Amino acid sequence: MIERLEIRSFDAEIRANENDEMIIEGYALKFNSFSQSFGNWREVIAPEALNNCDLSDVRCLFDHDTSKVLGRNTAKTLEIKVDDVGLYFKCYLPNTSYAKDLYESIQRGDINQMSFGFFVAENGEKWSKDSNGGYVRTLTAIKKIYEISIVSVPAYEDTNVEVAKRSLENVQKGFEREKELLLLQLELEKYDM
């Protein structure tokens, strides 16, 4: 299995600190919250998905730009913790022009969305059908979170969604095979009577 970095974005809770310090905090991801639709499927993160996740070196970026590092947990400028809601973060912003601009935009409410880059663990996903006939990908084990990003426009990059699309195709084929086997079994039972 080839590991590919996946990126997901969603509306998040980001708050700017009320005092003079440039501190932002909120949730980089939330458990049991559905993603936007990716066409015929959506995604949800199970509460156990981060149980064995590697969070040893996570960066907080602006718009996934690695040249705009806002904090890093190894430098103690980014605090992250898993709780009952999801992945909580608190970031102590640097005294840079891009961080000051971002902080102002968050305070005004212009920017309020998060994204994160991650690797799914082997067998770390389950697929099911919802009541509308669409598919739901449940992430049950995330291997590593590489970065969290404050984003101005959430972007679902096609290359990153491709990994899950291929997985969905396999699930759809599996559902079709199960359906064919069930029909065949019912047909055989009819002749056994």
C-alpha positions in Angstrom: 0.0 0.0 0.0 1.4 3.4 -1.0 1.0 6.0 1.6 -0.4 9.3 0.4 -0.9 12.5 2.3 -4.6 13.4 2.4 -5.9 16.8 3.2 -9.3 17.7 4.6 -10.9 21.0 5.3 -14.0 22.1 7.2 -15.5 24.8 9.2 -13.8 25.0 12.6 -13.8 26.8 15.8 -10.9 29.3 15.8 -10.8 32.0 18.5 -8.3 34.8 18.8 -7.1 35.7 22.3 -8.7 38.8 23.8 -5.4 40.2 25.2 -2.3 41.6 23.4 -0.8 38.1 22.8 -1.3 36.7 19.4 -2.8 33.3 20.4 -5.4 31.3 18.4 -7.1 28.2 19.6 -9.8 25.8 18.6 -10.3 22.4 17.0 -8.3 21.3 14.0 -10.7 18.4 13.5 -13.9 17.2 15.2 -15.0 13.6 15.8 -18.4 12.4 14.4 -18.8 15.5 12.2 -19.5 14.8 8.5 -17.3 16.4 5.8 -18.8 18.2 2.9 -19.9 15.8 0.1 -17.2 14.6 -2.3 -19.9 13.8 -4.9 -21.3 10.5 -3.8 -19.5 10.1 -0.5 -18.8 11.9 2.7 -16.3 11.3 5.5 -16.5 11.2 9.3 -13.7 10.7 11.9 -14.4 8.1 14.6 -13.4 9.1 18.2 -10.9 6.2 18.3 -9.1 7.4 15.0 -6.4 9.3 16.9 -5.8 6.6 19.6 -2.4 5.5 18.1 -1.8 8.6 15.8 1.7 10.0 15.6 1.4 13.6 16.8 5.1 13.9 17.6 5.9 16.6 15.1 2.9 18.7 13.9 3.2 22.1 12.3 0.5 24.7 12.2 0.6 26.4 8.8 -1.3 29.2 7.0 -3.0 27.9 3.8 -0.8 24.7 3.8 2.2 26.9 2.9 5.3 25.4 4.5 7.0 28.7 4.3 4.3 30.2 6.6 4.8 28.2 9.8 2.7 29.6 12.6 3.7 27.1 15.3 5.1 23.6 15.9 4.6 21.3 18.8 8.3 20.3 19.0 9.1 24.0 19.5 6.4 24.3 22.1 4.7 27.1 20.0 1.8 24.8 19.2 -0.1 22.8 21.8 -2.3 19.9 20.7 -4.3 17.5 22.6 -7.0 14.9 21.8 -10.2 15.2 23.8 -13.8 14.0 23.5 -14.5 16.6 20.8 -11.5 16.1 18.6 -8.0 17.5 18.1 -7.7 20.7 20.1 -5.0 23.2 19.4 -3.5 26.4 20.8 -1.0 28.2 18.7 1.3 31.1 19.8 1.8 33.1 16.6 5.2 34.4 15.6 5.8 38.2 15.4 5.8 38.1 11.5 3.8 40.2 9.1 1.8 37.2 7.7 0.9 36.0 11.3 -0.2 39.6 12.2 -2.4 39.7 9.1 -3.8 36.3 9.8 -4.6 37.2 13.4 -6.4 40.3 12.3 -8.5 38.3 9.8 -9.4 35.8 12.4 -10.4 38.5 14.9 -12.6 40.1 12.2 -14.2 36.7 11.4 -12.9 36.7 7.8 -11.0 33.5 8.3 -12.5 30.7 10.4 -11.7 27.4 8.8 -9.2 24.7 9.4 -7.6 21.9 7.4 -5.3 19.1 8.2 -2.9 16.8 6.4 -2.8 13.1 7.5 -1.9 9.6 6.6 -4.5 6.8 7.1 -3.3 3.8 9.0 -3.5 0.4 7.2 -7.1 -0.9 7.6 -7.9 2.5 9.1 -11.1 3.1 7.2 -14.6 1.6 6.9 -17.1 2.2 4.2 -20.8 2.0 4.5 -23.9 3.2 2.7 -26.1 6.0 4.1 -29.9 6.1 3.9 -29.7 8.3 0.7 -27.7 5.7 -1.2 -24.4 7.6 -0.8 -21.3 6.2 0.8 -19.7 7.1 4.1 -16.0 6.7 4.7 -15.3 6.4 8.4 -11.7 7.0 9.4 -11.1 4.6 12.3 -7.3 4.9 12.5 -5.1 7.8 11.4 -1.4 6.9 11.3 0.1 10.4 11.4 -1.1 14.0 11.3 1.6 16.0 9.5 0.1 19.5 9.8 -2.9 21.5 10.6 -3.6 24.7 8.7 -5.7 27.8 9.1 -7.2 28.3 5.7 -8.8 31.2 3.9 -10.6 29.0 1.4 -11.0 25.3 2.2 -9.7 23.3 -0.8 -10.2 19.6 -1.3 -7.3 18.9 -3.6 -8.1 16.3 -6.2 -4.8 14.5 -5.7 -5.5 14.0 -2.0 -9.1 12.9 -2.5 -8.0 10.4 -5.1 -6.8 8.0 -2.5 -10.3 7.7 -1.0 -11.9 7.6 -4.4 -10.0 4.5 -5.3 -11.0 3.0 -2.0 -14.6 3.9 -2.7 -14.5 2.1 -6.0 -13.3 -1.1 -4.3 -16.1 -0.8 -1.8 -18.7 -0.3 -4.5 -17.4 -3.4 -6.3 -17.5 -5.3 -3.0 -21.2 -4.3 -2.4 -22.0 -5.4 -6.0 -20.3 -8.8 -5.4 -22.2 -9.3 -2.2 -25.5 -8.4 -3.9 -24.7 -10.9 -6.7 -23.8 -13.6 -4.3 -27.0 -13.0 -2.2 -29.1 -13.2 -5.4 -27.4 -16.4 -6.5 -27.9 -17.9 -3.0 -31.6 -17.0 -3.1 -31.9 -18.5 -6.5 -30.2 -21.7 -5.4 -32.4 -21.9 -2.3 -35.5 -21.6 -4.5 -34.4 -24.8 -6.3 -33.6 -26.7 -3.1 -37.2 -26.4 -1.9 
